[in-house]
Amino acid sequence: MIGKFQRQLGKKSRRGFRGWPLATIAFYGPDLSHASKVTVGIIHTEAGGAAEMRSWHSDSSDVRHDDTIGQAIVEFIDYHDVKSVVMSGGIIGCPHQQGIDYDTDWCPVCDFWKGRDRFTGKLLS
């Protein structure tokens, strides 16, 4: 989401909490250099969980640099009249879901994440 959409979402995120609803934006990828999935959750109240959730995927491009996906995210957030945005600073884990895409402790497709902290990307002791 380089360019117009990245600036727009980054600006909303830097404003801090402005009220509800709140959007969370998280990026996932097979390693720390390529985001193949972005998930946006909409939380309507302080006591509520994500009431609306949507994901976008790309096998060929980094979703952070895809204008079509960036525009779809902005439209999704605008549709829900979001007042606050929280966005991950980088890629926070494998794009596959345990229990849905695989049933083992670690994703068999994304070897990079085996034994790593999903928020820092550093190997666990």
Residue pairs with C-beta under 8 A, 6 or more apart in sequence:
1 9
1 63
1 64
1 65
1 66
1 67
1 69
1 70
1 73
2 64
2 65
3 67
3 70
4 67
4 70
5 67
5 70
5 71
5 73
5 74
6 64
6 70
8 74
9 25
9 70
9 73
9 74
9 77
9 85
9 87
10 87
12 77
12 82
12 84
12 85
13 25
13 85
13 86
13 87
15 84
15 85
16 84
17 84
18 83
18 84
19 83
19 84
20 43
20 44
20 45
20 46
20 83
20 84
21 42
21 43
21 44
21 80
21 81
21 82
21 83
21 84
22 42
22 43
22 82
22 83
22 84
22 85
22 86
23 40
23 41
23 42
23 43
23 77
23 80
23 82
23 84
23 85
23 86
24 40
24 41
24 43
24 50
24 86
24 87
25 38
25 39
25 40
25 73
25 85
25 86
25 87
25 88
26 38
26 39
26 40
26 41
26 87
26 88
26 92
27 35
27 37
27 38
27 63
27 64
27 88
27 90
27 91
27 92
28 35
28 36
28 37
28 38
28 39
28 91
28 92
28 93
28 94
28 95
29 35
29 36
29 37
29 62
29 91
29 94
29 95
30 36
30 94
30 95
30 109
30 110
30 112
30 113
31 91
31 110
31 112
31 113
32 90
32 91
32 112
32 121
34 62
34 91
35 62
35 63
35 64
35 91
36 57
36 58
36 59
36 62
36 63
36 95
37 55
37 56
37 57
37 58
37 63
37 95
38 55
38 56
38 63
38 64
38 69
38 73
39 53
39 54
39 55
40 53
40 54
40 55
40 73
40 76
40 77
41 50
41 52
41 53
42 50
42 51
42 52
42 53
42 76
42 77
42 80
42 82
43 49
43 50
43 51
44 51
52 80
54 76
56 63
56 66
56 69
56 72
56 73
57 63
57 95
58 66
58 69
63 69
77 85
90 121
91 121
92 118
92 119
93 113
93 118
93 119
94 107
94 109
94 110
94 113
94 118
95 110
96 102
96 107
96 109
96 110
98 107
101 107
101 109
102 108
102 109
106 113
106 114
106 115
107 113
107 114
115 123
115 124
116 122
116 123
116 124
117 123
117 124
